Amino acid sequence: MLLASAAPAIAQPLHQFAGLAFARAGDRIATVDSANEPDAATEARGIIVLREAATGRVLSRLDPCAACSYSGLSFGPAGQLAFIARDRKAGTATLMLHDAAGARKLASVDGLAAEPRWSPDGKSIAILATVGARKETGATQAGAREVGEIGEANDEQRIAIVALAGGALRLVSPADRFVYEYDWTPDGKGFVATTAKGNGDANWWVATIDAIDAKTGAVRTITAPGVQANFPRVSPDGRTVAFIGGLMSDFGSVGGDVWTVPFAGSAPRNATPGYKGSFTSLDWDARGLHATALKGDQAVIVEIDPAKGAGEAVWSAGVSLSAGDGRVAYSQNGLIATVAQDYEHGPAIFAGPASHPAQISHDNDGYKPIVVARSLTWKSEGKDVQGWLLAPKGAAWSGPASQPMITVVHGGPAAASIPQFVWQGTTSALIGAGYWLFYPNPRGSYGQGEAFTAANKRDFGGGDLRDILAGIDAVEKGAPIDDNRLGLMGGSYGGFMSMWANTQTHRFKAIHAAAGLSNWISYYGTNGINTWMTPFFGKTMYEDQAAYWDVSAIKYINQAKTPTLITVGERDIEVPPTQSIEYWNGLKAMGVATSLVIYPDEGHGIRNPAHVADVRRRSVEWFDRYLKGH
């Protein structure tokens, strides 16, 4: 294991390290640190902490705005630190700079700001600015209320530049394009970005990779890649753009191959065809093209030769990684820094050579795990499938088949269940109640290569459900699981799978479906992101209704038997609550026990701590009622 626990005493609270940035000289690390009590009523506010990279020694703590939250940490060429300070109450986001003279404001936006990036000459900083934002950025956030004339007003996330020497913030990219990600060109004359016209929540799936002039804002399309694209990065000589391209179902959930395209424009070329993993982040500097990937149950660091493809893993471990807007941060002298965690070990900062980074933060070493986690692999219709099995700490892994187990299906479908420390929320509560938890990564998931991710095209709920059921069989061969006490839960695509499985098998005795899809026909015309479905179904719903109807749980609702708890956010635009209402009504008509809870002002995912606590309580009570009889 990469992570090793230390003292036996429980350390309260758990420390989180967000937005990690690594100084170019490799001497300092910056993070937004917070310390949260388990299942607290409010989330602890974070402050910026600067650490010595070699030892983890805290050098300073920055908190120049007591009313603000911090994000977007970015070191400049001379060691200065840029960051965003957001005052939610005032509705402003301020680009700030910290150097030897202290912290000062560079520019403010009435709205949102994100991703500060230094110009190559270090004389200016670009950001993504959303002036007058009506909602938080991203389709998973609570949607703006649909009132008045619909579709006439969209948030505009644009590239803006401010000079360190002073002057106003200047919006650069045109107002009719939503910029998702961007990178400076090495000559400082412009940017490479993924952009789309119109609604930013809805159109990432049809985004193009574009060059944007820093002076005029003129846009030139480099390529329309034909795959979803993340992490556009420009080569040091400015001649080539690399990006991660693949079948992706949510912006920010990244997995695919590494592609390259000439900056001058052309068709993109897959640089890593056949790679048996999913690339998750990219960085390109003078030393080469660096990537992280999910390969089976391992997070790996790998070097990419644009002409020859991926090399052998420089480092790997069964953990999840995070750093800034990627997974790993790099210094100019070849060191890395990242935050790593797994199911049994809390987040910790690691830094050093890419082949053997060392743990330099120890705030969470005393936090005792409440689970034992094992990675499992099994065969399903000739495919190698991987998943994770979590048992309560101290549970026996042998003996009579008496233990209840809940299978948890991830969202996506293009995503994966990866290790996250178990310490609060519904997962912790279910483990505390004595449930074993199974996290399968069936076909359609990341981690096994693009062919595996694409294997559930036009087959939602088919091969992936068979993979999951085969995984449960594999679990029962090696763990004392009672097949008569199986539960199922999931959110988003996992919510669809939970609703769908109820109509396809009676193996599960209780289900919790969160933000699920019950009718792909009605979903298509009511959600805010329907361009995501065409790559999976091949055609729009209007062109091929049968493909959508045939995988709708509502079509088979008379086969549903399993008691189902349904939860969803009122302002979810990814999967509107009408999908849950439709399913709930169907279950009631069939006489199936069900409960529906719609949480006010929530989006795609429940965030309000009081609502989170309510979901946790209801979920445990539901499974206890039907899997334990109380």
LINPE-V184460 format. One record per backbone hydrogen bond with DSSP energy under -1.0 kcal/mol. CO is the residue of the C=O (numbers start at 1). NH is the residue of the N-H. Records with the same first field share a line. If there is no record, write none. Layout:
CO: NH + NH
This chain:
14: 36
16: 34
18: 32
21: 30
23: 26
24: 332
27: 53
28: 23
29: 51
30: 21
31: 49
32: 18
33: 47
34: 16
36: 14
37: 40
47: 33
48: 62
49: 31
50: 59 + 60
51: 29
52: 56
57: 52
60: 50
62: 48
65: 68
69: 86
71: 84
74: 82
76: 79
80: 76
81: 98
82: 74
83: 96
84: 71
85: 94
86: 69
87: 91 + 92
92: 87
93: 109
94: 85
95: 106 + 107
96: 83
97: 104
98: 81
99: 102
102: 99
104: 97
107: 95
109: 93 + 111
110: 132
112: 130
114: 128
117: 126
119: 122
123: 164
124: 119
125: 162
126: 117
127: 160
128: 114
129: 158
130: 112 + 133
138: 141
140: 604
145: 147
157: 179
158: 129
159: 172 + 173
160: 127
161: 170
162: 125
163: 166
170: 161
174: 177
176: 198
178: 196
181: 194
183: 192
185: 188
189: 214
190: 185
191: 212
192: 183
193: 210
194: 180
195: 208
196: 178
199: 203
203: 206
204: 207
208: 195
209: 222 + 223
210: 193
211: 220
212: 191
213: 217
218: 213
220: 211
222: 266
223: 209
228: 246
230: 244
233: 242
235: 238
239: 263
240: 235
241: 261
242: 233
243: 259
244: 230
245: 257
246: 228
250: 253
252: 254
256: 279
257: 245
258: 271
259: 243
260: 269
261: 241
262: 265
269: 260
272: 275
275: 277
278: 294
281: 292
283: 290
285: 288
288: 285
289: 304
290: 283
291: 302
292: 280 + 281
293: 300
294: 278
295: 298
298: 295
299: 317
300: 293
301: 314 + 315
302: 291
303: 311
305: 309
309: 305
315: 301
317: 299 + 319
320: 341
322: 339
323: 326
326: 323
329: 337
331: 334
335: 331
336: 352
337: 329
338: 350
339: 322
340: 348
341: 320
343: 422
345: 342
348: 340
349: 360 + 361
350: 338
351: 358
352: 336
353: 356
358: 351
362: 365
364: 367
365: 6
370: 393
372: 391
374: 389
376: 387
378: 385
380: 383
383: 380
385: 378
386: 441
387: 376
388: 439
389: 374
390: 437
391: 372
392: 395
400: 402
403: 482
404: 436
405: 487
406: 438
407: 489
413: 415
415: 446
425: 429
426: 430
427: 431
428: 432
429: 433
430: 435
431: 434
436: 406
437: 390
438: 408
439: 388
442: 445
447: 296
449: 453
450: 454
452: 444 + 455
454: 457
456: 459
459: 462
462: 466
463: 467
464: 468
465: 469
466: 470
467: 471
468: 472
469: 473
470: 474
471: 475
472: 476
473: 477
475: 478 + 479
479: 481
480: 403
482: 485
485: 405
486: 509
487: 407
488: 512
489: 409
490: 514
491: 494
492: 496
493: 497
494: 498
495: 499
496: 500
497: 501
498: 502
500: 503
501: 504 + 505
510: 488
511: 565
512: 490
513: 567
514: 492
518: 554
519: 523
520: 524
521: 525
523: 526 + 527
529: 532
530: 533
533: 537
534: 538
536: 458
540: 544
545: 549
546: 550
549: 552
553: 556
554: 557
556: 559
557: 560
563: 511
564: 595
565: 513
566: 597
567: 515
568: 599
569: 572
571: 143
573: 528
576: 579
577: 581
578: 582
579: 583
580: 584
581: 585
582: 586
583: 587
584: 588
585: 589
586: 590
587: 592
588: 591
593: 564
595: 566
597: 568
599: 570 + 602
602: 571
603: 605
608: 612
609: 613
610: 614
611: 615
612: 616
613: 617
614: 618
615: 619
616: 620
617: 621
618: 622
619: 623
620: 624
621: 625
622: 626
623: 627
624: 628 + 630
